[in-house]
Amino acid sequence: MSGSEGTGTFSSRWGMLLVMLGMAVGTGNIWRFPRIAATNGGGTFLIPWAIFLLAWSVPLLLVEFAMGKAARRGPIGAFATMIGQSWAWMGAWVVLCATFIMFYYSVVTGWTLRYLGAAIAGELPGAEPGALWESYAGSGWAVLTMAISLGIAVWVVARGVRGIEQAARILMPALLVLVVVLAVRAVTLPGAERGLAFLFTPDLAGLGNSRVWLEALTQNAWDTGAGWGLALTYAIYMRAREDTTVNAFVLGFGNNSVSLLAGIMVLCTVFSVRPDASAEIVGAGNTGLTFIWVPQLFAAMPAGRFFMAAFFLALFFAALTSLISMVELATRALVDRGMARGKAILWVAVAGFVLGLPSALSMAVFENQDNVWGVGLLVSGLFFGIAVLRYGVDEFRERFVNSAGSDVRIGRLWNVAIWVVTLEALVLLVWWLSQTISEQGWAASLDPFARWSLGTVLIQFAVVLALCIAFNRRLARLAGSAAQIGQRS
Amino acid sequence: MTTAGWITMALVCGYVWGGVILLVSIAMRSEGFKDDEAPSRPWEP
């Protein structure tokens, strides 16, 4: 019996692509990309960012598409059936990492919902800049908006894969239209060319700075959703005849297209409205830029209230569609273990609310979790690379990528890309280790209770990895026989 | 904006947005030739 039976498939390729794009396009595109591009040299940053689209995001998305479509199971089952049951723990890591992100991402989605309401009601920017953020973040209202956001995502997932597709068919075109309208408005503001010049003018000497390359790789890793296990989960519901290669490319390029539009939108607005404070604005962090500065920027432009509401609506749609994919991933992991889908969704909803509470009520917990599981995603990406290398890159490519229904054939260059992706993940992890130690010093970096320390990351990783490995046999038991998909011994 | 800025803008936007347009057109063209009977699990006969 196919693992996808009883849960259905996407109705069309375009429906599937909209769902996948909804997964990939999130707050990372709209609030993180413009800030990271601006603080890493603008045009200088865009060159490695464009390279890593092909040297990180697309190869990993291709692996996820192929694994999900072939195994017709979530990450735990996919790892166990493709490279052996003793490796199910790697899939469990991928699931837990994305699920821990879900716990605090529902809080982020709630923030965007609160600010959408505030923009519509005319509460923004308020008499005192940032006053709403100060009174709202970490309050009971943040719990309420988190619960509403999680409830909407759970409701969509409970309607099955066709329900997710229906939601994406409404939310994604609306999001794309909003981002295009906002970008067009931004470039037509007086002085917007300063923002374009800042975003696109390269300093070739800056390409010698390793930090620019590593930030470009990190941005690709975090905003395309490659290596999270989310694309793998949605690929379970791909139709039998569906292509993998072109779809993975469309997803990677489509996601980065939205990032580029968001960069133009934010930087042109900043440089047009407050050129004197541009450095302070882009250096204010994700929440500072979005929830403190953006309301002030929009308030200072003609029809600002309308465009402010459009901005927060786009941000809410982007966050919600990503949250939906995380809820589906956690649900699918339980369904693969034999739990009824309705019961699995209920478990995810309750766990999502209870374990999201600490992040909703404390910015310290939120920032800690964002830091820990953001790094965890690099480990997830590394595991996907290892899975393909262990299976055999040539055989994986021929059997699962160049499979029936594929629009194009992928050649040996993909083998190189998989090796490069695996090495990149290792290099990035080593860089992060050395950077953290050099910035914090040995003693401070090993403090397990500090918000940003190496110690807090390592201890949480150790606990989760130990649990995954300890329960590996139980996790793998229901994952199915490796022989089902011709696992290499 | 400098000439280098305009060139970078054309290259990056052409690469990313042009890439999407090209890829979607490939997908649209090939979608019409698909056979629903293709096996979903290629390792099965």
Interface residues (C-beta under 8 A of the other chain):
Chain A: S2 R13 L17 G43 L46 I47 A50 L53 K69 A70 R72 E193 L196 A197 L199 F200 T201 P202 R239 A240 R241 D243 V246 N247 F249 V250 F253 G254 N256 S257 L260 R399 F400 S403 A404 G405 D407 V408 Q484 I485 G486
Chain B: M1 T2 A4 G5 W6 T8 M9 V12 C13 Y15 V16 W17 G19 V20 L23 V24 I26 A27 S30 E31 K34 D35 D36 E37 A38 P39 S40 R41 P42 W43
